[in-house]
């Protein structure tokens, strides 16, 4: 009789632990991973949309090389 009562209490505590701790932790970690992957995907999409715009807008103008014999200012270093 005592053995059955102890088994019942053991299974009750194991069940409560699984239902109140293990399942919520599992669901929460699954939800957090999903949210992180969604945020990463959203960031990558916005980055891909901005790259072509930045490439077109940020093309540097061609630099003119100074002509031969042109005076170049400099400061004397002591």
DRENBAPA-414118 format. One record per atom (N, C-alpha, C, O): atom name; residue in one letter; x, z, y. Coordinates in pm, 1 decimal. Each point is the difference from the previous one (the first is absolute). Layout:
<nodes>
CA	a	X	Z	Y
...
</nodes>
This chain:
<nodes>
N	x	83.2	0.0	-119.1
CA	x	-83.2	0.0	119.1
C	x	88.3	0.0	126.5
O	x	-23.9	-76.7	93.3
N	x	124.7	162.8	-92.0
CA	x	90.3	7.7	114.7
C	x	78.3	-130.0	15.9
O	x	25.2	-45.0	111.8
N	x	12.4	-13.7	-222.3
CA	x	74.1	-125.8	1.6
C	x	-85.2	-110.6	62.9
O	x	52.1	-79.6	78.1
N	x	-178.3	72.7	-109.4
CA	x	-90.9	-100.6	56.5
C	x	-16.3	22.0	149.6
O	x	-2.2	-95.6	77.6
N	x	-9.4	221.8	-37.1
CA	x	-12.9	33.1	142.0
C	x	126.9	-40.9	75.8
O	x	-9.4	-54.0	110.2
N	x	126.3	78.6	-166.8
CA	x	124.7	-38.8	65.2
C	x	13.4	-152.2	9.5
O	x	43.8	-52.6	102.2
N	x	-81.5	-17.2	-208.5
CA	x	1.2	-146.3	4.4
C	x	-96.5	-52.1	107.0
O	x	32.6	-93.4	73.3
N	x	-149.3	153.1	-65.0
CA	x	-98.7	-41.7	99.8
C	x	55.1	21.4	140.7
O	x	-12.4	-87.9	85.3
N	x	73.6	204.7	-60.2
CA	x	58.4	26.4	131.9
C	x	114.8	-97.1	29.8
O	x	12.3	-50.0	111.8
N	x	70.5	24.1	-211.7
CA	x	111.2	-93.1	16.9
C	x	-51.2	-138.7	38.4
O	x	48.4	-60.3	95.8
N	x	-146.2	10.2	-170.7
CA	x	-54.0	-133.5	29.6
C	x	-72.9	-2.6	134.0
O	x	1.7	-101.5	69.6
N	x	-66.2	213.7	-33.0
CA	x	-67.1	9.1	130.2
C	x	103.3	-13.8	112.7
O	x	-21.8	-74.7	95.4
N	x	134.7	147.3	-106.6
CA	x	102.5	-6.6	104.2
C	x	67.9	-136.6	3.4
O	x	30.1	-51.9	107.5
N	x	-6.5	-5.3	-222.5
CA	x	59.7	-133.7	-4.7
C	x	-94.6	-101.4	63.9
O	x	43.8	-84.0	78.7
N	x	-171.9	90.8	-111.3
CA	x	-99.8	-90.5	56.9
C	x	-7.0	15.9	151.8
O	x	-0.3	-98.8	73.5
N	x	-5.3	224.4	-27.1
CA	x	-4.3	24.1	145.1
C	x	125.2	-53.1	68.4
O	x	-9.0	-58.3	108.1
N	x	125.2	77.4	-168.9
CA	x	122.5	-50.5	58.5
C	x	-3.6	-151.6	11.4
O	x	37.1	-56.7	102.8
N	x	-82.3	-8.3	-209.5
CA	x	-4.9	-146.7	1.2
C	x	-99.8	-49.5	103.9
O	x	29.7	-92.1	76.1
N	x	-147.0	152.5	-72.7
CA	x	-105.6	-47.2	90.6
C	x	30.7	34.5	145.3
O	x	-23.3	-82.6	88.3
N	x	74.3	201.1	-61.6
CA	x	18.4	44.4	138.5
C	x	138.1	-31.1	58.0
O	x	16.2	1.1	122.0
N	x	84.0	-28.9	-206.7
CA	x	134.8	-24.4	51.4
C	x	49.7	-139.2	-37.7
O	x	36.2	-78.4	87.7
N	x	-33.9	47.4	-215.2
CA	x	64.1	-123.7	-46.1
C	x	-73.9	-124.9	49.2
O	x	63.1	-91.3	53.2
N	x	-193.2	85.8	-69.9
CA	x	-75.3	-118.8	43.8
C	x	7.0	-19.6	151.4
O	x	25.9	-111.9	44.2
N	x	-47.8	215.5	37.2
CA	x	12.6	-21.9	144.8
C	x	139.7	-44.8	42.6
O	x	13.6	-84.5	88.5
N	x	89.5	140.0	-150.4
CA	x	136.3	-42.3	34.1
C	x	19.9	-145.9	-38.3
O	x	56.7	-77.3	77.2
N	x	-102.5	39.5	-194.5
CA	x	12.3	-138.4	-45.4
C	x	-73.6	-95.2	93.7
O	x	54.1	-103.4	39.2
N	x	-178.4	138.6	-3.2
CA	x	-77.3	-86.9	89.6
C	x	63.1	-8.4	138.0
O	x	3.1	-106.9	60.9
N	x	47.1	219.1	-11.6
CA	x	61.1	1.2	133.1
C	x	126.6	-85.1	2.1
O	x	19.9	-78.5	92.8
N	x	65.4	93.0	-193.1
CA	x	122.2	-80.6	-1.9
C	x	-32.1	-148.4	-13.9
O	x	66.6	-84.3	60.1
N	x	-167.7	52.8	-138.7
CA	x	-40.8	-139.5	-15.3
C	x	-50.8	-55.6	133.3
O	x	31.9	-113.0	36.8
N	x	-110.9	192.9	34.8
CA	x	-54.9	-42.4	128.5
C	x	111.9	-15.2	103.8
O	x	-0.7	-95.7	77.4
N	x	95.8	188.3	-75.0
CA	x	109.8	-6.9	96.6
C	x	86.8	-123.0	-27.2
O	x	40.5	-69.1	93.4
N	x	-12.1	41.9	-220.0
CA	x	78.8	-119.4	-33.5
C	x	-71.4	-126.6	44.7
O	x	62.5	-92.5	51.8
N	x	-193.1	88.8	-72.0
CA	x	-78.4	-117.5	41.3
C	x	4.7	-16.7	151.8
O	x	16.1	-111.4	49.7
N	x	-30.2	221.7	23.8
CA	x	4.7	-7.1	145.4
C	x	137.0	-45.2	49.3
O	x	8.9	-80.0	93.1
N	x	97.8	130.2	-154.6
CA	x	134.2	-43.3	39.6
C	x	20.8	-148.4	-27.5
O	x	57.4	-71.5	82.2
N	x	-104.0	25.7	-197.6
CA	x	17.3	-143.0	-30.3
C	x	-83.3	-85.0	95.7
O	x	44.3	-107.4	40.8
N	x	-164.4	153.4	-4.4
CA	x	-81.9	-73.2	97.3
C	x	68.7	-5.2	135.9
O	x	1.1	-104.0	65.8
N	x	56.2	217.1	-23.8
CA	x	69.4	2.9	129.2
C	x	122.2	-90.7	-2.0
O	x	27.7	-68.9	98.1
N	x	45.4	68.3	-208.8
CA	x	117.6	-85.4	-11.5
C	x	-39.4	-146.6	6.3
O	x	65.2	-79.7	67.3
N	x	-171.9	44.7	-137.4
CA	x	-47.9	-137.7	0.1
C	x	-45.4	-40.7	140.5
O	x	29.1	-110.5	45.8
N	x	-100.2	200.2	21.8
CA	x	-47.2	-28.8	135.4
C	x	119.7	-17.6	95.2
O	x	-0.6	-88.8	85.1
N	x	101.7	172.9	-100.0
CA	x	119.6	-10.7	84.2
C	x	70.8	-132.3	-23.4
O	x	43.1	-65.5	94.8
N	x	-31.0	25.9	-221.7
CA	x	67.3	-125.6	-31.7
C	x	-77.8	-119.7	55.3
O	x	60.2	-96.3	47.4
N	x	-192.6	101.9	-53.1
CA	x	-80.2	-109.4	54.6
C	x	18.2	-9.3	151.1
O	x	16.8	-109.5	53.5
N	x	-20.0	222.7	15.3
CA	x	16.9	-3.9	145.0
C	x	141.2	-46.1	36.4
O	x	19.3	-69.5	99.8
N	x	78.9	108.4	-180.7
CA	x	137.0	-43.5	25.3
C	x	14.1	-150.6	-19.2
O	x	69.7	-65.7	77.3
N	x	-134.2	10.7	-178.5
CA	x	6.1	-144.1	-23.7
C	x	-70.0	-77.0	111.1
O	x	42.3	-110.3	34.5
N	x	-147.3	166.0	21.4
CA	x	-70.0	-66.6	109.2
C	x	83.9	1.5	126.5
O	x	-6.3	-94.3	78.9
N	x	84.5	199.2	-57.9
CA	x	79.9	11.6	121.6
C	x	128.2	-81.4	-7.4
O	x	50.3	-43.2	103.7
N	x	3.5	21.1	-220.9
CA	x	127.0	-73.4	-13.2
C	x	-5.2	-140.6	57.9
O	x	88.0	-34.6	78.7
N	x	-186.5	-48.7	-113.1
CA	x	-1.4	-134.2	59.3
C	x	-15.7	4.4	152.1
O	x	59.8	-81.3	70.5
N	x	-139.0	174.6	-19.9
CA	x	-18.0	11.3	144.6
C	x	131.1	41.6	66.6
O	x	35.6	-53.3	105.1
N	x	35.5	146.6	-164.7
CA	x	125.7	46.3	57.5
C	x	107.1	-107.8	-8.7
O	x	80.1	-15.1	92.3
N	x	-77.8	-58.8	-200.1
CA	x	100.9	-104.0	-16.0
C	x	-17.7	-107.5	106.6
O	x	98.6	-48.8	55.2
N	x	-221.5	11.4	-25.8
CA	x	-25.8	-101.7	101.3
C	x	27.5	54.6	140.7
O	x	50.6	-72.2	85.9
N	x	-83.6	198.0	-63.2
CA	x	14.3	57.7	133.6
C	x	142.8	44.6	27.8
O	x	40.9	4.5	116.0
N	x	34.5	27.9	-217.5
CA	x	131.5	57.3	25.0
C	x	114.9	-96.4	-26.5
O	x	111.9	44.3	-25.7
N	x	-136.4	-174.3	31.4
CA	x	110.7	-93.3	-15.6
C	x	86.0	8.4	125.6
O	x	-48.1	-27.7	109.8
N	x	172.9	65.3	-124.8
CA	x	84.6	18.8	118.2
C	x	33.4	-134.9	63.4
O	x	17.8	-99.4	-70.3
N	x	-9.4	96.4	202.4
CA	x	37.0	-124.8	67.4
C	x	145.3	-33.5	-31.1
O	x	81.7	89.1	-23.3
N	x	-50.9	-216.0	23.1
CA	x	135.6	-44.6	-29.8
C	x	92.7	40.8	114.0
O	x	-32.4	-17.5	117.5
N	x	147.7	71.8	-153.7
CA	x	96.1	44.2	100.8
C	x	89.5	-116.9	38.3
O	x	45.6	-77.2	-84.3
N	x	-22.7	67.3	213.2
CA	x	92.9	-102.6	47.6
C	x	140.3	56.3	-6.6
O	x	26.3	112.3	42.9
N	x	61.1	-190.9	-96.3
CA	x	139.5	41.4	-2.0
C	x	60.7	-35.9	135.4
O	x	-28.5	-105.9	55.9
N	x	111.5	194.1	-4.7
CA	x	57.6	-28.5	131.7
C	x	86.8	-125.7	-5.7
O	x	73.4	-24.1	-95.9
N	x	-84.8	-52.7	200.1
CA	x	79.5	-123.1	7.8
C	x	147.1	35.5	17.4
O	x	33.3	106.2	52.6
N	x	52.8	-193.9	-96.4
CA	x	144.0	23.3	11.4
C	x	38.0	9.4	146.7
O	x	-42.0	-82.1	81.5
N	x	120.8	181.6	-49.3
CA	x	45.5	16.6	136.5
C	x	-94.3	83.6	84.0
O	x	27.0	21.6	118.2
N	x	-134.2	25.2	-173.8
CA	x	-93.9	81.9	76.4
C	x	54.6	141.8	9.2
O	x	55.9	52.6	-96.2
N	x	-72.7	8.5	213.2
CA	x	52.7	133.5	23.6
C	x	-86.9	102.7	-71.6
O	x	-122.7	-5.0	8.8
N	x	186.9	98.9	-80.4
CA	x	-70.5	107.6	-69.7
C	x	44.2	131.3	61.7
O	x	119.3	29.6	5.8
N	x	-215.8	49.1	40.4
CA	x	31.0	129.7	59.8
C	x	50.4	95.5	-106.5
O	x	-45.9	-0.9	-114.2
N	x	141.4	83.3	154.5
CA	x	46.2	104.8	-90.3
C	x	48.5	116.6	83.9
O	x	35.5	-16.0	116.8
N	x	-34.6	132.6	-177.5
CA	x	51.1	117.8	67.6
C	x	133.2	37.3	-61.8
O	x	19.8	-8.0	-121.3
N	x	70.6	48.8	208.2
CA	x	131.8	37.0	-49.1
C	x	-8.7	137.7	-63.8
O	x	-57.3	92.7	57.3
N	x	114.4	-80.3	-176.1
CA	x	-0.8	125.9	-72.2
C	x	135.7	63.8	14.4
O	x	101.0	-65.3	-25.8
N	x	-94.9	190.9	66.3
CA	x	128.3	69.0	16.3
C	x	20.2	101.9	-106.4
O	x	102.7	67.7	-2.0
</nodes>
